[in-house]
């Protein structure tokens, strides 16, 4: 087994500072604050355009009356958006519907998986998703330490060195992820972030290559420890995918509820502006800019809030989905630190 391992955490796997900032915006930034920041940016842009691109904004309103058509379009879009939200909510709820037999099969599958994991743990698994993932991660460290101890007496120094490298990689990654998962509440993105930070695909691949390359040089005890390590790493994949799915459902419910909350005041404001705003409304200036510019810009930014809220949530969901398309020992993203691997 040769070549340096890729970075374990997502932060380590991205290269430049620019990519790290991009990853923070797409994943880690608070979704609600992101929507309001986007709305604020839109408001400032519209104010500047109204102040400088159209110096005689009130005269422009008298001649073309653009705000009436714009806010009418906003009203229609918001009503359509509410319909979309209801559809999303019903789609999420549909996952919970089913006959008794289907619900029993879901329960049996869940209990069967937990039973298999608990056979490895030797104890009852934690009920909380973050603690369950943490127990899996900590157990991979225990299995790796047991493998390293069993391999210590092997005469093949290269095998001992490769086992030590794999064990150190697992231990370092597990320590970081276990700390991130401690005292976390499901529904927070930090739980999913910690799950993504455990690079189990690479570890399964390297453990299986160890088995293939040195199987003839290992005694039965060492081989059994290596198989135990592969098994516990194999449990992490479906566990992460299940928790990711639950998180997506949780987020879609929050998204639906948040959009409904925002749609009501946005619809009221844009409807009022479409009906009652006239070129002679709000005379005077503020900070040297016509009050009409401030009002129109604020109305458009407010009317866009539900869409910006939807955008911020969907950006995170699709980014997480893209980074977890494969399950098991498949590595879809290239990594600078893993290009020199010698495949046999």
C-alpha positions in Angstrom: 0.0 0.0 0.0 1.7 3.2 -1.2 0.9 6.8 -1.7 -0.3 9.4 0.8 -3.9 9.3 1.9 -6.2 12.1 0.9 -7.4 14.6 3.5 -10.0 13.2 5.9 -12.2 16.2 6.6 -14.0 18.2 3.9 -11.8 21.2 4.8 -8.7 19.1 4.2 -10.0 17.6 0.9 -10.6 21.0 -0.7 -7.5 22.8 -1.9 -7.4 26.6 -2.1 -8.7 29.1 0.3 -11.2 30.2 -2.3 -12.7 26.7 -2.4 -12.9 26.6 1.4 -14.9 29.9 1.4 -17.1 28.5 -1.3 -17.7 25.3 0.8 -18.5 27.4 3.9 -21.1 29.4 2.0 -22.7 26.3 0.4 -22.7 24.2 3.6 -21.8 25.7 6.9 -23.3 29.2 6.8 -26.7 29.6 8.6 -29.4 29.2 6.0 -31.7 31.9 7.4 -29.0 34.5 7.7 -27.8 33.6 4.2 -31.2 34.4 2.8 -31.4 37.7 4.6 -27.9 38.6 3.5 -28.8 37.9 -0.1 -32.0 40.0 0.3 -29.9 42.9 1.8 -27.4 42.6 -1.1 -30.4 42.8 -3.5 -31.8 45.8 -1.7 -28.5 47.7 -1.7 -28.0 47.0 -5.4 -31.5 48.2 -6.3 -31.1 51.4 -4.3 -27.8 52.2 -6.0 -29.3 51.5 -9.4 -32.3 53.6 -8.6 -30.1 56.5 -7.4 -27.5 56.6 -10.1 -28.6 54.5 -13.1 -32.0 56.3 -13.1 -31.3 59.8 -11.7 -34.9 61.0 -12.3 -36.5 57.9 -10.8 -39.8 59.6 -10.0 -40.2 60.9 -13.5 -39.3 57.4 -14.8 -42.1 56.0 -12.7 -44.6 58.6 -14.1 -43.7 57.7 -17.7 -43.4 53.9 -17.5 -45.0 52.8 -14.2 -42.7 49.7 -14.0 -43.4 49.0 -10.4 -47.1 48.1 -11.0 -46.1 45.3 -13.4 -43.1 44.1 -11.3 -45.1 43.8 -8.1 -48.0 42.1 -9.9 -45.5 39.6 -11.2 -44.2 39.2 -7.6 -47.7 38.5 -6.3 -48.2 35.7 -8.9 -44.8 34.2 -8.2 -45.4 34.2 -4.4 -48.7 32.4 -4.8 -47.0 29.9 -7.1 -44.2 29.5 -4.5 -46.7 28.8 -1.8 -48.2 26.0 -4.0 -44.7 24.6 -4.5 -44.1 24.7 -0.7 -47.3 22.7 -0.1 -46.2 20.2 -2.8 -42.8 19.8 -1.1 -44.5 19.3 2.3 -46.9 16.7 1.0 -44.0 14.9 -0.7 -42.1 14.7 2.6 -45.2 13.6 4.4 -45.8 10.9 1.8 -42.6 9.2 2.9 -44.3 8.6 6.2 -47.5 7.1 4.7 -47.9 3.4 4.2 -49.8 0.3 5.1 -49.1 -1.6 8.3 -47.0 -4.2 6.5 -44.7 -1.5 5.0 -44.3 0.2 8.4 -43.4 -3.2 9.9 -40.8 -3.8 7.2 -39.3 -0.4 7.9 -39.1 -1.3 11.6 -37.7 -4.7 10.9 -35.0 -3.3 8.6 -34.0 -0.7 11.2 -33.9 -3.3 14.1 -32.0 -5.8 11.9 -29.3 -3.2 11.1 -29.0 -2.2 14.8 -28.8 -5.9 15.7 -25.9 -6.4 13.3 -24.1 -3.3 14.6 -24.7 -4.3 18.3 -23.1 -7.8 17.6 -20.0 -5.9 16.7 -20.3 -3.4 19.6 -21.1 -6.1 22.2 -23.6 -3.7 23.7 -26.8 -1.8 23.0 -26.3 0.9 20.4 -27.2 4.6 21.3 -30.6 5.8 20.2 -29.5 9.3 19.3 -28.2 9.6 15.7 -25.1 11.6 16.6 -24.2 9.2 19.4 -24.8 6.3 17.1 -22.4 7.7 14.6 -19.9 8.5 17.3 -20.1 5.0 18.6 -19.4 3.6 15.1 -16.5 6.0 14.7 -15.0 5.1 18.1 -15.4 1.4 17.4 -13.4 1.7 14.2 -10.5 3.1 16.3 -10.8 0.1 18.6 -10.8 -2.3 15.7 -7.8 -0.6 14.1 -5.9 -0.6 17.4 -6.6 -4.4 17.7 -5.4 -5.0 14.2 -2.2 -3.0 14.9 -1.6 -5.0 18.0 -2.1 -8.3 16.2 0.1 -7.3 13.3 3.0 -6.1 15.6 4.6 -9.5 15.6 4.5 -10.0 11.9 7.9 -10.5 10.2 7.0 -8.5 7.2 8.1 -5.0 8.2 6.3 -3.4 5.2 3.0 -5.0 6.3 3.5 -3.7 9.9 4.3 -0.2 8.5 1.2 -0.2 6.3 -1.0 -1.3 9.1 0.4 1.4 11.4 -0.2 4.0 8.7 -3.8 2.9 8.3 -4.4 2.8 12.1 -2.9 6.3 12.6 -5.1 7.6 9.8 -8.3 6.1 11.3 -7.4 7.2 14.8 -6.7 10.8 13.8 -9.8 11.1 11.7 -12.0 9.4 14.4 -10.8 11.7 17.1 -11.8 14.8 15.1 -15.2 13.4 14.1 -16.0 12.1 17.6 -15.3 15.5 19.1 -17.5 17.2 16.5 -20.4 14.8 17.3 -20.2 15.2 21.0 -23.3 16.9 22.6 -24.8 17.6 19.2 -28.6 17.7 18.6 -30.0 16.1 15.5 -31.4 18.6 13.0 -28.2 20.7 13.2 -26.0 20.7 10.1 -23.0 20.0 12.4 -24.1 16.4 12.7 -24.1 15.8 9.0 -20.9 17.8 8.6 -19.2 15.5 11.1 -20.5 12.5 9.3 -19.1 13.8 6.0 -15.8 14.5 7.7 -15.2 10.8 8.3 -13.5 9.5 5.1 -14.7 5.9 5.5 -14.5 5.1 1.7 -10.8 5.6 1.6 -10.3 3.5 4.7 -12.3 0.6 3.4 -10.4 0.7 0.2 -7.0 0.7 2.0 -8.1 -2.1 4.4 -9.3 -4.3 1.5 -6.0 -3.7 -0.3 -4.1 -4.8 2.8 -6.1 -8.0 2.9 -5.5 -8.6 -0.8 -1.8 -7.8 -0.8 -0.8 -9.5 2.5 -3.4 -12.2 3.0 -0.8 -15.0 2.6 1.5 -13.3 5.1 -1.0 -12.9 7.9 -1.9 -15.4 10.6 -5.6 -16.2 11.2 -5.9 -13.8 14.2 -4.6 -10.8 12.2 -6.8 -11.6 9.3 -9.8 -11.8 11.5 -9.0 -8.4 13.0 -8.7 -6.9 9.6 -12.0 -8.4 8.5 -13.6 -7.0 11.7 -12.3 -3.5 10.7 -13.7 -3.8 7.2 -17.0 -4.9 8.6 -17.4 -2.0 11.1 -16.3 0.5 8.4 -19.0 -1.1 6.1 -21.7 -0.3 8.7 -20.8 3.4 8.7 -21.8 3.9 5.0 -25.5 2.9 5.3 -25.8 4.5 8.8 -24.5 7.8 7.4 -26.9 7.6 4.4 -29.9 6.9 6.6 -29.1 9.8 8.9 -28.5 12.0 5.9 -31.9 11.1 4.6 -33.6 11.9 7.9 -31.7 15.2 7.9 -33.0 16.1 4.4 -36.6 15.4 5.5 -36.1 17.5 8.6 -34.7 20.4 6.5 -37.5 20.2 3.9 -40.0 20.5 6.7 -38.1 23.5 8.1 -37.9 24.9 4.5 -41.6 24.5 4.0 -42.5 26.1 7.3 -40.1 29.0 6.8 -41.3 29.8 3.3 -44.9 29.8 4.5 -44.0 32.2 7.3 -42.2 34.5 4.9 -44.8 34.3 2.1 -47.6 35.9 4.1 -45.9 39.3 4.8 -44.1 39.3 1.4 -47.5 38.7 -0.3 -49.1 41.5 1.8 -46.3 44.0 1.1 -46.0 43.3 -2.7 -49.9 43.3 -3.1 -50.1 46.7 -1.3 -47.4 48.2 -3.4 -48.9 46.8 -6.6 -52.3 48.3 -5.7 -51.5 51.6 -4.0 -48.0 52.8 -5.0 -48.1 55.8 -7.2 -45.3 58.0 -8.7 -46.3 60.8 -6.3 -46.1 58.6 -3.2 -43.5 59.1 -0.5 -42.2 62.6 -1.5 -38.8 63.8 -0.4 -35.4 62.2 -0.1 -33.3 60.3 2.5 -29.5 60.4 2.3 -29.9 62.2 -1.0 -31.9 59.4 -2.5 -35.6 59.6 -3.4 -37.8 57.9 -0.8 -39.6 56.2 -3.7 -36.3 54.4 -4.5 -36.0 53.2 -1.0 -39.6 51.9 -0.9 -39.5 50.1 -4.3 -36.2 48.5 -3.5 -37.4 47.4 -0.1 -40.6 46.0 -1.6 -38.7 44.0 -4.2 -36.2 42.6 -1.7 -39.0 41.6 0.7 -40.9 40.0 -2.1 -37.8 38.0 -3.1 -37.2 36.7 0.5 -39.1 33.4 0.1 -37.2 32.5 -3.1 -33.9 33.4 -1.5 -34.8 31.3 1.5 -35.6 28.4 -0.8 -32.3 29.0 -2.7 -30.2 28.9 0.5 -31.7 25.6 1.7 -31.5 23.9 -1.7 -27.9 24.9 -2.2 -27.0 23.0 1.0 -29.1 19.9 0.1 -27.8 19.5 -3.4 -24.2 20.1 -2.3 -24.4 17.4 0.4 -26.1 15.1 -2.1 -23.3 15.6 -4.7 -20.6 14.9 -2.0 -22.3 11.6 -1.0 -23.5 10.2 -4.3 -21.4 7.0 -3.8 -21.6 4.6 -1.0 -18.8 2.2 0.0 -15.2 2.2 -1.4 -15.9 4.6 -4.3 -14.1 7.9 -4.4 -15.7 10.2 -7.0 -13.7 13.4 -6.3 -10.0 13.7 -7.3 -7.5 14.5 -4.6 -4.0 16.0 -5.0 -2.7 13.8 -2.2 -4.0 10.5 -3.7 -2.8 10.8 -7.3 0.4 8.9 -6.7 -1.3 5.7 -5.5 0.1 2.6 -7.1 -2.8 0.4 -8.2 -2.0 -3.2 -8.6 
